[in-house]
Amino acid sequence: MRIFGLRTEYAENPLGLDTPAPRLSWLLESGRHNDVQSAYQVLVASRPGLLREGTADLWDSGRVDTDQSAHVIYGGRPLESKQHYYWKVRVWDGEGEASGWSSSAYWSTGFLNGEPWQAGWIGRRLPGTEDASAHTLPPVPYLRKAFRVQGPVRRAMVYATALGAYELHLNGERVGSDYLAPGWTDYHTRVQYQTYDVTGHLSEGEAVIGALLGTGWYAGHVGMFGAHRYGNTPYLLLELHIELADGSRQIVASDGTWKVFAGPILYSDLLKGEAYDARLEPEGWKRPGYDDGGWDTPAVLERYTGILTAQVDPPVRVMGELLPVSMKKTERGTYLYDMGQNMVGWVRLQLEETREGQEVIVGCAEMLNEDGSLYTTNLREAVQEERYLLREGGPCVLEPHFTFHGFRYVEVTGLTAAPTLHTVVGRVVHSGVTDTGSLETSDPRLNKLLSNIRWGQRGNFLSVPTDCPQRDERLGWTGDAQIFARTASYQMDVARFFHKYMLDVIDARLPSGAFPDVAPDAGWEAFKHASEVLNWHAPDNGGWGDAGVIIPWTVYQMYGDQRILEACYPAMKTWVDYLERHSPGLIRPGYSNYGDWLSIGADTPKDVLDTAYFAYSTALTAKTAGVLGLEDEQTQYYGLFQRICKAFRAAFVSEDGRIKGETQTVYAVALQMNLLEGELRRKAADHLAANVQAHGSRLTTGFLGVGYLLPALSESGHEDTAYALLTQEAFPSWLYSVKHGATTIWERWDAWTETGGFQNPGMNSFNHYSLGSVGEWMYATLLGLRPSESHPGFKQFEIRPRPGGGLTSAKGEFKSVYGTIRIGWKLERSLFTLQVEIPANTAADVYVPGFVLPDESAEGDFARLIASGAEGTVYRAGSGSYTFVSRLRAADCEIPAEGTAADPAGEEIGA
């Protein structure tokens, strides 16, 4: 058995836990079937040399008899600030045979136990006025500090953050690959700091550290609320710790001795774009020897009262690049580029030559007007534009610093020489969450839908899960996030991303104990209550507030890390208790503002929807109490759940299974949230299927119902109706936008229609993710992969593909915390072949539809038959690769729908 993929999850007190500690995980690889870990031993040392010698001066776990290979809690000596810790592991398999030691890995700590910073917060004084708030688009300050490294360098670490956003340079080289650091938090409560190893940037002698300082979310424009939501001007906090070869230490900290200059970046704002005058660039300012005598001394912030915490989530980074698929010169003399993909980030402009004073403008938009111009009316007050004033010379590369856009089309104005396709490069930017899941079917339309869902997630997972990346909003709506969380977890590693977002959600809780609509808040609560147009005054919102319960439970199920439940459980209880106090007869009043947001042709009663979510949050809180070993509280909340269900049925459900409102959403949530039992449940499911069929196999659900619609149908025996919905191309449907060239998920079903054109530009984004929550069903049912609730993180899981919709094949994989799971199925006439790969140290229940052929059965020592019936055969399988062959009933073997593609013959899963 080989050990690889060592991983350390560590952050300083990320969600308010009293005893923060690293979680250690590793992956196992074995050539044998059904190989499991029976024990482990972890060594942790302060120096790699000790570890090589087998000496653990910090922690030797000894042999621990357990199959746990993920989220193992460090149990050694107390951690110290600003130290490196090296570790390795070995394991024993089920037969008692020990593996070799793994290669080593390390983690480092930041400021622990409230240790104070020596640095001060520094920024730039705005000249000519004492009212900094008047400068809504101020220039970006350049800050620098020259110093001398006093000897050969053994190690150097930078700890930095900003009230705003920052970019670091050391001796002329950019530090790290992060953008828009430190990310968005409620700055009144906390700000995250980043740590960079800069040993390779330093040597003995003269050195310079420089920084650019943007307004970011702190002082720039945020949402519909204008600028200065947290402060009036940005500040930098930085400490450079240098460990010299002789063991001595040197610290360079931000303070009043630094120098600051109003640089050539005239402004760089998240929502307003950037303007840059290259003629003002101070040559050599990032390197030793530059004369900064004409620069100013910085302003020093007297104090910051929030919490400084190590970064929890993956930083925002450039995660890819796109080249345009076409370019043309317009009648206006501009050049219009099509990136071929609605993306988020910015444009890198590569010019071969420039003229003195030349102005080049780069504009971005998601769509084009009928006349071929950029469609920007849906941006509201946002400006997706960069303006560059150039100097004589070339070649040069231009890109913005502290802004981002959502776009497919790029228009470049002011070029003096004909460009090429390579003049424009799309820089794809999002939080550094890596892809973990993939799925491909025999239907190219569904493959495009899956691509659109993934690109919607990429574009909107940027520090927080935003609602759109282009207009003047880009807020972290909680309801949108919770309905998409399971889909997001299948596609990308979002564990740390959602850990941090839950910090935002808890920070934004209302004084009543209610979870918020938006996190970080940034002024939404005040804005909506003050607005005479919106008239939105609800003290809480069903489906949005419930994100504070649903997201932690989802993350726990998908990744198996109990830490998020420990941190969020007190707030989860407070939310459920709040709902109980404000629900007469356990029925929610129905005053919420949003309901089944942007449903189409249906009006779901809010009292029904909100009561269903009240029950669901209560059930998940009971389950969380059970996981945490709080049996009395588990009993308490489960009893409350049963009473809510009884009240729900009495208030809203008739004897024939009809639910008040009779919309697809009321039936879907009632079924998926287990509010109905027995015959009543069967009748409600039949009403749901009839509703869908009455609408011509079209959906009517909005944000809150869309993720539950297909699961409710397929799990109640209406698989054919679910597939009819999935493969529907007529409006409204998932494939309607695909049919019309969409490359991301639209905010609304009717964002653009053949008959109506563009929707009201007041709220019309072409890059959203909520309606893409159908992705969960595609992974869990079409491909057939879902975790076991009692063994989270895919320690044990279910493989249960349900073919339909004329599909002849599907294949996919998922990189779980225990290793990569692969599934592929193929249907040839009535012959169904299922191939699976199960990682070491895990097990799966494999459901094979139809009648398994005796000669093709995978039953044996490693795949044990546990059930068989008319619906199929179930095997319990340990790690390894398996092939199952069965024969389906004629009713399950549909002729492929028109427009689908046949599966390539002989293709293996994972190929």
MOTAQUI-V654791 format. One record per residue. N is the residue number from 1. PHI is phi in degrees with one decimal (NA if undefined). PSI is psi in whole degrees, -180 to 180 (* if undefined). D_LAST is the distance of its C-alpha to the last C-alpha in whole Angstrom. Layout:
n={N,N}
phi={PHI,PHI}
psi={PSI,PSI}
d_last={D_LAST,D_LAST}
This chain:
n={1,2,3,4,5,6,7,8,9,10,11,12,13,14,15,16,17,18,19,20,21,22,23,24,25,26,27,28,29,30,31,32,33,34,35,36,37,38,39,40,41,42,43,44,45,46,47,48,49,50,51,52,53,54,55,56,57,58,59,60,61,62,63,64,65,66,67,68,69,70,71,72,73,74,75,76,77,78,79,80,81,82,83,84,85,86,87,88,89,90,91,92,93,94,95,96,97,98,99,100,101,102,103,104,105,106,107,108,109,110,111,112,113,114,115,116,117,118,119,120,121,122,123,124,125,126,127,128,129,130,131,132,133,134,135,136,137,138,139,140,141,142,143,144,145,146,147,148,149,150,151,152,153,154,155,156,157,158,159,160,161,162,163,164,165,166,167,168,169,170,171,172,173,174,175,176,177,178,179,180,181,182,183,184,185,186,187,188,189,190,191,192,193,194,195,196,197,198,199,200,201,202,203,204,205,206,207,208,209,210,211,212,213,214,215,216,217,218,219,220,221,222,223,224,225,226,227,228,229,230,231,232,233,234,235,236,237,238,239,240,241,242,243,244,245,246,247,248,249,250,251,252,253,254,255,256,257,258,259,260,261,262,263,264,265,266,267,268,269,270,271,272,273,274,275,276,277,278,279,280,281,282,283,284,285,286,287,288,289,290,291,292,293,294,295,296,297,298,299,300,301,302,303,304,305,306,307,308,309,310,311,312,313,314,315,316,317,318,319,320,321,322,323,324,325,326,327,328,329,330,331,332,333,334,335,336,337,338,339,340,341,342,343,344,345,346,347,348,349,350,351,352,353,354,355,356,357,358,359,360,361,362,363,364,365,366,367,368,369,370,371,372,373,374,375,376,377,378,379,380,381,382,383,384,385,386,387,388,389,390,391,392,393,394,395,396,397,398,399,400,401,402,403,404,405,406,407,408,409,410,411,412,413,414,415,416,417,418,419,420,421,422,423,424,425,426,427,428,429,430,431,432,433,434,435,436,437,438,439,440,441,442,443,444,445,446,447,448,449,450,451,452,453,454,455,456,457,458,459,460,461,462,463,464,465,466,467,468,469,470,471,472,473,474,475,476,477,478,479,480,481,482,483,484,485,486,487,488,489,490,491,492,493,494,495,496,497,498,499,500,501,502,503,504,505,506,507,508,509,510,511,512,513,514,515,516,517,518,519,520,521,522,523,524,525,526,527,528,529,530,531,532,533,534,535,536,537,538,539,540,541,542,543,544,545,546,547,548,549,550,551,552,553,554,555,556,557,558,559,560,561,562,563,564,565,566,567,568,569,570,571,572,573,574,575,576,577,578,579,580,581,582,583,584,585,586,587,588,589,590,591,592,593,594,595,596,597,598,599,600,601,602,603,604,605,606,607,608,609,610,611,612,613,614,615,616,617,618,619,620,621,622,623,624,625,626,627,628,629,630,631,632,633,634,635,636,637,638,639,640,641,642,643,644,645,646,647,648,649,650,651,652,653,654,655,656,657,658,659,660,661,662,663,664,665,666,667,668,669,670,671,672,673,674,675,676,677,678,679,680,681,682,683,684,685,686,687,688,689,690,691,692,693,694,695,696,697,698,699,700,701,702,703,704,705,706,707,708,709,710,711,712,713,714,715,716,717,718,719,720,721,722,723,724,725,726,727,728,729,730,731,732,733,734,735,736,737,738,739,740,741,742,743,744,745,746,747,748,749,750,751,752,753,754,755,756,757,758,759,760,761,762,763,764,765,766,767,768,769,770,771,772,773,774,775,776,777,778,779,780,781,782,783,784,785,786,787,788,789,790,791,792,793,794,795,796,797,798,799,800,801,802,803,804,805,806,807,808,809,810,811,812,813,814,815,816,817,818,819,820,821,822,823,824,825,826,827,828,829,830,831,832,833,834,835,836,837,838,839,840,841,842,843,844,845,846,847,848,849,850,851,852,853,854,855,856,857,858,859,860,861,862,863,864,865,866,867,868,869,870,871,872,873,874,875,876,877,878,879,880,881,882,883,884,885,886,887,888,889,890,891,892,893,894,895,896,897,898,899,900,901,902,903,904,905,906,907,908,909,910,911}
phi={NA,-103.9,-105.8,-150.0,63.1,-62.4,-142.7,-118.3,-101.7,-145.6,-154.9,-71.2,45.9,-64.3,-130.7,84.1,-69.7,-71.5,-125.8,-66.6,-154.3,-61.9,-109.9,-105.4,-135.5,-149.4,-106.1,-119.7,-130.5,-146.4,-88.4,-102.0,-72.7,58.8,-83.6,-129.9,-88.1,-108.5,-164.2,-142.1,-141.0,-114.9,-115.8,-128.7,-134.3,-84.1,-138.1,-62.5,-61.6,-61.3,-65.4,-63.8,-82.7,81.4,-99.7,-116.6,-81.0,-113.2,-163.5,-120.5,-67.8,67.0,-74.4,-113.5,-81.8,-164.2,-94.4,-71.6,-126.8,-135.5,59.9,-76.9,-82.8,-57.8,-127.4,-95.1,-61.1,-55.5,-72.4,-114.0,-67.0,53.6,-124.8,-100.0,-127.9,-110.0,-145.9,-149.0,-146.3,-133.4,-134.4,-115.8,-86.5,-65.8,-98.3,84.3,-89.2,-85.3,-82.9,-76.5,-71.7,-71.5,-66.0,-93.1,-134.6,-147.8,-132.5,-128.1,-105.0,-106.8,-89.2,-105.8,55.7,71.0,-58.7,-74.4,-86.5,-82.3,-75.6,-115.7,-79.9,-125.6,-151.7,-118.4,-71.4,-86.5,-73.4,84.7,-157.8,-94.7,-99.2,-64.6,-66.9,-71.2,-95.1,-79.6,-131.4,-77.9,-66.9,-81.8,-68.3,-101.4,-120.8,-148.8,-141.9,-90.8,-155.2,-120.0,-77.5,-89.3,173.4,-57.8,-99.1,-90.4,-157.5,-141.0,-128.6,-106.8,-117.0,-147.8,-161.7,-154.3,-90.4,134.9,-142.3,-141.8,-138.1,-107.0,-137.8,-130.8,52.8,86.7,-105.9,-68.2,-93.3,73.2,-120.8,-81.5,-128.1,56.1,-67.9,-93.8,86.3,-99.9,-133.5,-76.0,-63.9,-65.7,-102.7,-160.4,-140.6,-88.4,-117.9,-113.7,-124.3,-130.8,-84.8,-116.4,-54.8,-71.7,-91.3,-120.7,-149.2,-59.7,122.9,-68.0,-150.5,-140.7,-110.8,-127.7,-148.3,-104.3,-130.2,-100.3,-71.8,54.1,-77.4,-71.1,-120.8,-87.8,-74.1,-132.2,56.1,-94.4,-103.8,84.4,-94.1,62.3,-72.2,-120.8,-160.9,-93.9,-149.4,-80.7,-139.2,-112.7,-128.4,-152.8,-133.7,-106.2,-105.5,-112.9,-99.5,-86.0,-61.8,-84.0,93.8,-76.0,-128.0,-132.9,-122.7,-113.4,-125.3,-68.0,-161.9,-70.3,-86.9,-70.1,-121.4,-136.1,-144.1,-78.3,-78.0,-78.2,-81.0,-64.3,-165.9,-148.8,-125.1,-52.4,-104.7,-108.7,81.3,-139.8,-127.5,-137.3,-112.5,-62.4,-69.6,-97.2,-66.8,-78.6,-61.5,81.3,-65.3,-89.0,-121.5,-60.4,96.0,-74.6,-89.0,-101.0,-61.3,-88.7,-81.4,-90.1,-84.1,-79.8,-78.7,-116.6,-68.6,-60.9,-164.9,-119.3,-95.0,-80.4,-92.6,-98.7,-133.8,-60.8,-62.1,-92.5,-93.8,-62.4,-68.6,-72.2,-143.3,-76.3,-102.3,173.3,-134.9,-125.1,-98.7,-61.3,-94.4,-158.3,-147.7,-148.4,-89.4,-90.6,-64.3,-82.5,85.4,-93.2,-119.6,-108.4,-111.8,-112.4,-76.3,78.2,-154.1,-70.4,-132.6,-127.3,148.8,-158.8,-102.8,-96.2,-102.3,-115.2,-109.3,-80.3,-149.4,-136.9,-116.5,-62.0,79.5,-63.0,-107.4,-116.5,-118.1,-113.1,-109.6,-132.3,-156.4,-80.0,-134.6,-114.9,-73.4,-61.2,-85.0,87.5,-84.3,-65.1,-86.7,-120.0,-66.4,-82.2,-79.5,55.9,-90.6,-74.6,-127.2,-95.7,-155.5,-117.1,-122.0,-118.2,-103.2,-109.0,-109.5,-63.1,148.1,131.6,-71.4,-145.1,-119.2,-124.3,-157.2,-74.9,-115.6,-131.0,-146.7,-153.4,-133.6,-112.1,-163.2,-122.2,-108.2,-128.4,-116.1,-112.0,-116.5,96.8,-75.6,-100.9,-131.3,-61.7,-84.8,-125.5,-61.4,-83.8,-66.4,-111.8,-125.9,-85.2,-95.9,-83.1,-125.2,-165.2,-55.7,-75.3,-85.0,-92.4,-65.1,-122.3,-123.3,-143.8,-150.6,-134.6,-118.3,-77.3,-105.4,-62.1,-65.9,-68.9,-63.6,-67.7,-58.7,-62.6,-62.3,-64.0,-63.1,-64.6,-67.9,-65.3,-67.8,-56.2,-72.8,-114.0,-98.6,-130.3,70.6,-132.2,-76.0,-84.1,-92.9,-172.1,-109.0,-121.2,-84.4,-83.5,-143.1,56.3,-99.1,-88.7,-67.4,-72.0,-64.6,-60.3,-66.0,-69.9,-74.1,-100.1,-59.4,-70.1,-60.0,-57.6,-72.6,-69.4,-85.3,-142.4,-80.1,-110.4,-59.3,-67.6,-59.3,-77.7,-57.2,-65.5,-64.6,-66.3,-59.3,-62.1,-64.3,-67.3,-62.0,-92.9,-56.4,-80.4,-55.8,-71.1,101.0,-72.3,-72.9,-85.6,-81.6,-135.9,-145.9,-60.1,-68.6,60.0,113.3,-62.7,-58.1,-65.6,-62.5,-69.4,-73.8,-85.6,-74.2,-83.7,-84.2,-71.8,55.0,-108.2,-125.8,-62.5,-74.6,-161.8,-137.9,-59.8,86.5,-92.1,-59.3,-66.5,-58.0,-64.8,-106.3,-68.9,-65.2,-57.9,-66.0,-63.5,-62.7,-61.6,-63.2,-82.2,-122.5,75.8,-93.0,-69.5,-56.1,-67.9,-70.7,-59.0,-74.8,-95.7,-57.3,-57.9,-70.7,-62.5,-60.8,-59.9,-65.2,-65.8,-62.6,-61.4,-63.0,-62.1,-65.2,-109.2,-129.1,-57.8,64.5,65.8,-110.6,-68.0,-66.4,81.1,-90.2,-62.0,-81.2,-104.4,57.7,-81.6,-52.7,61.5,-64.1,-127.7,74.0,-152.3,-128.0,-76.2,-60.8,-71.9,-66.8,-66.8,-63.6,-68.7,-67.8,-60.7,-67.4,-58.2,-63.7,-64.5,-60.9,-65.5,-62.8,-69.3,-66.1,-63.3,-63.8,-62.4,-58.8,-65.2,-61.2,-84.1,77.6,-98.4,-64.9,-64.1,-72.7,-60.6,-62.3,-60.2,-76.8,-67.6,-62.9,-63.4,-57.2,-62.7,-69.1,-64.5,-58.2,-62.5,-65.3,-60.8,-64.2,-67.3,-84.1,-125.1,-115.8,-87.5,-64.5,-89.3,85.4,-80.6,-111.4,-48.4,98.1,48.6,-96.3,-58.8,-68.0,-62.9,-71.0,-62.6,-70.8,-63.7,-73.5,-73.4,-95.5,58.2,-91.0,-122.6,-134.2,54.5,-64.6,-62.7,-65.7,-62.3,-64.5,-62.7,-63.8,-65.2,-64.9,-62.6,-61.2,-64.6,-62.3,-60.8,-66.5,-66.2,-91.6,69.7,56.6,-120.6,-95.6,-129.3,-74.3,-105.4,-58.6,-82.3,-96.6,-65.4,-73.5,-98.7,-65.7,-67.4,-57.9,-63.3,-71.4,-68.0,-81.7,-114.3,91.2,-109.8,-60.7,-63.6,-68.8,-62.3,-67.3,-62.4,-66.6,-62.0,-95.4,-68.9,-105.7,-75.0,-74.0,-92.3,-165.5,-66.9,-86.0,-62.2,-68.6,-61.1,-58.8,-101.5,88.8,-64.2,-118.9,-142.0,-81.1,-82.2,-67.5,-128.7,-59.1,-106.2,-56.3,-148.6,-132.2,-61.9,-90.4,-109.2,68.4,-71.7,-69.7,-52.8,-67.0,-62.5,-157.7,-152.0,-97.3,-103.7,-145.7,-138.8,-127.6,-55.5,-71.3,-84.5,-67.6,-63.0,-56.1,-58.2,-64.4,-65.6,-75.1,-79.9,-116.3,-62.6,-78.3,102.1,-110.3,-149.7,-74.3,-89.4,-60.9,-86.1,-133.9,-66.6,77.1,68.2,-63.5,-128.3,-156.7,-118.0,-115.1,-144.6,-69.0,-127.0,-66.2,172.8,65.6,78.2,-73.1,-106.4,-164.9,-156.0,-146.0,-168.3,-145.5,-144.0,-89.6,-81.9,-69.2,-104.1,135.6,-88.8,-100.2,-123.7,-137.4,-147.6,-130.0,-143.2,-119.1,-121.2,56.8,-102.3,-89.9,-111.4,-115.4,-120.7,-115.9,-137.6,-126.7,-114.7,-66.7,-58.8,70.8,-135.4,-148.0,-140.5,-93.4,-104.3,-99.3,-102.9,-69.0,79.7,-106.8,-68.0,-73.3,-54.2,-75.2,-107.1,-65.6,-90.7,-62.5,172.7,-65.8,-115.2,-133.7,-95.6,-67.4,-121.4,-163.0,-153.6,-169.2,-63.4,-84.5,146.9,-126.9,-118.8,-119.4,-99.2,-121.7,-86.3,-62.4,136.1,-110.9,-139.2,-129.5,-122.0,-127.4,-141.8,-117.8,-88.7,-67.3,-58.3,-66.8,-90.5,-110.6,-80.6,-70.5,-52.6,-65.4,-58.9,94.6,-89.6,-111.2,-74.3,-72.5,-58.7,-63.5,74.4,-80.1,-88.9,-64.7,79.2,-70.7}
psi={127,141,132,178,41,137,135,123,114,135,148,109,56,-35,34,14,145,-33,83,141,146,149,125,133,153,157,150,143,135,149,-2,153,150,33,128,157,134,-16,163,164,129,135,135,131,161,-16,144,-30,-41,-41,-39,-31,-4,17,129,94,-7,-38,125,108,-17,-179,124,116,97,156,10,122,12,142,41,126,129,132,27,-157,154,140,148,156,145,48,157,141,128,140,157,169,151,160,164,139,-176,-17,8,9,132,143,174,170,146,168,167,156,172,160,162,153,159,-132,110,159,37,18,130,154,145,-21,161,158,123,148,-157,132,134,118,153,-4,151,-6,93,-25,-16,-20,86,-21,70,161,156,120,141,127,144,154,119,140,174,127,125,11,179,142,127,-44,145,131,137,133,121,155,-180,151,90,-137,151,161,130,149,140,116,42,-8,140,137,122,177,18,150,152,26,144,16,178,121,174,100,-22,-25,-44,160,142,149,158,155,132,134,114,23,-41,-10,-12,148,170,136,-163,144,161,133,132,159,145,143,110,163,-33,-149,-18,-52,-6,-174,132,128,-145,16,-1,-165,173,47,-27,-32,172,-26,148,159,152,142,128,138,129,116,119,121,117,163,-28,4,-12,165,149,135,130,120,150,130,-171,-6,-7,172,149,147,138,99,-169,-10,99,-33,153,105,140,-41,-15,0,-160,149,135,131,101,-22,-17,1,122,105,130,9,-22,1,159,151,-11,138,105,24,-25,-1,162,165,148,160,142,122,131,-46,153,126,-6,-178,137,122,145,148,132,-43,162,138,158,130,163,113,2,172,147,139,148,153,-15,160,141,152,131,170,-20,-4,6,174,126,125,143,117,-11,-5,130,118,172,137,-127,178,131,121,125,107,138,-34,151,160,154,125,2,133,122,131,130,114,149,145,158,-34,171,148,171,-28,5,1,164,133,104,0,-20,-2,-14,-118,-2,152,109,78,141,140,123,126,123,163,167,135,-152,164,164,154,128,132,152,173,-45,44,167,158,160,121,160,-33,142,129,126,125,143,10,139,-10,148,128,178,179,-27,-2,-33,129,127,120,111,120,131,173,145,51,128,152,135,-23,148,150,131,134,175,-4,110,-25,-43,-34,-38,-39,-45,-40,-42,-39,-44,-43,-32,-39,-45,-44,-23,-1,80,93,-47,162,99,166,-16,150,10,-45,-176,64,-87,43,158,72,127,-38,-41,-44,-42,-35,-22,-6,-40,-42,-46,-39,-28,-38,-36,160,94,17,-55,-35,-46,-27,-49,-40,-35,-31,-44,-42,-44,-39,-30,5,147,159,-26,-17,-6,142,155,171,-32,140,134,156,-51,10,6,-46,-46,-40,-48,-35,-27,-17,128,-16,-46,-42,44,105,14,136,-11,164,119,138,-28,-56,-32,-12,-30,-16,-44,-42,-48,-41,-40,-45,-41,-45,-41,-26,-15,11,110,-15,-40,-32,-41,-41,-35,-15,-43,-41,-33,-46,-44,-40,-48,-41,-39,-46,-41,-42,-29,28,90,125,22,21,127,143,-21,23,2,156,-34,-39,-146,77,130,31,163,113,23,149,94,126,132,-30,-36,-49,-47,-35,-39,-45,-35,-46,-43,-45,-38,-43,-43,-33,-38,-44,-40,-43,-38,-42,-38,3,20,78,-40,-41,-33,-46,-42,-49,-30,-38,-40,-43,-46,-37,-37,-43,-44,-44,-39,-47,-40,-36,-32,-14,128,171,-26,11,7,139,141,130,-35,39,163,-36,-42,-38,-42,-46,-37,-38,-47,-24,10,45,-10,155,158,-134,-34,-38,-43,-43,-42,-39,-39,-38,-38,-48,-40,-38,-46,-45,-35,-25,17,38,43,154,161,4,154,-154,-43,-23,-21,-35,-20,-9,-56,-42,-40,-38,-51,-34,-4,18,8,53,-41,-38,-38,-46,-34,-38,-46,-40,6,134,-18,155,138,141,168,-36,-6,-46,-36,-45,-32,25,11,145,2,173,134,157,-37,151,-35,34,-37,135,159,-33,-32,-8,-145,141,177,119,-7,-24,86,86,142,16,98,175,-15,-49,-8,7,-4,-19,-35,-46,-36,-39,-43,-29,-51,-53,-39,23,124,147,162,128,-33,-11,72,167,12,29,-44,150,177,135,110,74,144,91,153,-174,18,8,141,-11,160,144,148,173,161,124,94,176,-11,-6,-179,127,132,137,136,133,154,138,117,106,-115,2,122,123,127,124,135,150,126,127,159,146,21,173,156,148,118,118,115,115,155,-158,116,133,127,-42,-14,6,140,8,142,-153,-25,-8,99,129,126,-16,152,140,-169,-29,-13,-168,142,132,146,117,135,-172,149,-174,138,152,130,139,132,170,126,159,155,-34,-23,-3,81,152,135,137,154,134,-5,164,145,152,135,130,136,11,132,155,144,-1,*}
d_last={24,23,24,22,22,26,27,30,31,35,37,41,42,39,40,44,43,46,44,41,39,36,33,31,27,25,21,21,19,20,19,21,21,23,24,26,28,32,33,33,35,35,37,38,41,42,41,38,41,42,39,38,41,40,43,42,45,44,42,41,40,40,38,37,37,34,30,30,28,27,31,33,36,38,41,43,46,46,44,46,46,44,43,40,38,36,34,32,31,31,30,31,29,30,32,34,32,32,29,30,31,28,29,31,31,33,35,38,40,42,46,46,49,51,51,53,52,54,53,54,53,54,54,56,59,59,62,65,65,64,62,59,57,59,56,53,51,53,52,49,51,50,51,51,53,54,54,55,52,55,53,50,47,45,43,44,42,43,43,44,44,45,47,45,42,42,41,42,43,44,46,44,40,39,38,35,32,33,35,37,38,39,38,40,42,45,47,50,48,46,44,41,41,39,39,38,38,40,41,39,41,45,47,51,53,53,50,50,48,47,46,46,46,45,47,43,44,47,49,47,47,45,44,47,49,50,50,52,50,50,53,54,53,50,50,49,49,47,48,47,47,48,48,50,50,53,52,54,52,53,52,52,52,52,56,59,59,56,56,55,55,54,52,51,48,51,48,45,44,41,43,45,43,44,47,47,50,49,53,53,51,53,51,50,51,48,49,52,55,55,59,58,62,62,59,60,60,58,58,58,57,59,57,54,54,50,48,46,43,40,37,35,32,29,31,31,29,28,24,23,25,25,27,29,28,31,35,38,42,44,47,48,47,44,41,38,34,32,29,27,26,28,28,30,31,34,34,34,37,37,41,42,46,48,51,54,54,51,50,46,45,41,41,38,37,34,36,38,42,43,44,41,43,41,41,42,45,42,42,46,47,44,44,41,42,43,46,46,50,49,51,52,49,45,43,42,39,40,38,39,40,40,39,36,35,33,33,31,34,36,40,41,45,47,45,48,45,43,39,36,33,32,35,34,31,29,29,27,29,28,28,26,24,20,17,16,15,12,12,11,14,15,18,18,21,19,16,19,21,19,19,22,23,21,23,26,25,25,28,30,29,31,34,34,32,34,35,35,34,37,40,43,41,38,39,37,38,38,37,34,33,33,32,28,28,26,23,24,23,20,18,20,22,25,27,30,30,31,33,35,35,37,40,40,41,43,45,46,47,50,54,53,50,48,45,45,43,42,41,42,45,47,49,48,50,53,52,51,55,57,55,58,55,52,55,52,54,52,52,49,46,44,40,40,42,40,37,39,38,35,33,34,33,30,29,30,28,25,26,28,31,34,36,35,37,40,41,41,42,46,45,43,46,49,47,47,51,51,50,52,55,55,54,57,56,53,52,51,53,51,52,49,48,45,44,41,40,40,40,40,43,44,46,45,48,47,49,47,44,45,46,43,42,45,44,40,41,43,41,38,41,42,39,39,42,41,38,41,43,46,47,50,48,45,48,50,47,46,49,49,46,48,51,49,47,50,52,49,49,53,53,50,49,52,52,50,47,47,47,49,48,45,43,39,39,42,40,36,38,40,38,35,38,39,42,43,43,44,45,45,42,41,43,42,39,40,42,39,37,40,41,37,38,41,40,38,35,35,35,38,37,37,35,36,36,32,30,32,32,29,29,32,32,29,30,34,33,32,29,29,31,29,26,29,30,26,26,29,30,34,35,35,31,28,27,30,30,26,28,30,28,28,25,26,28,31,34,36,35,38,37,37,38,39,43,43,42,41,42,45,44,45,42,39,36,33,31,31,29,31,30,26,27,25,22,23,23,20,18,21,21,19,16,19,18,22,24,27,30,32,29,28,25,22,24,24,23,22,19,21,19,22,21,23,24,23,19,17,14,12,9,10,11,14,15,19,22,21,17,14,13,10,11,10,13,14,18,19,23,24,21,19,16,15,12,13,13,16,17,20,23,22,23,22,23,21,23,22,23,26,27,25,25,27,26,22,23,21,25,26,27,24,23,27,28,30,31,31,32,32,29,27,26,26,25,25,22,22,19,17,14,15,15,18,19,22,24,25,29,29,30,27,25,26,25,23,25,26,24,20,18,16,13,11,12,10,7,6,5,4,0}
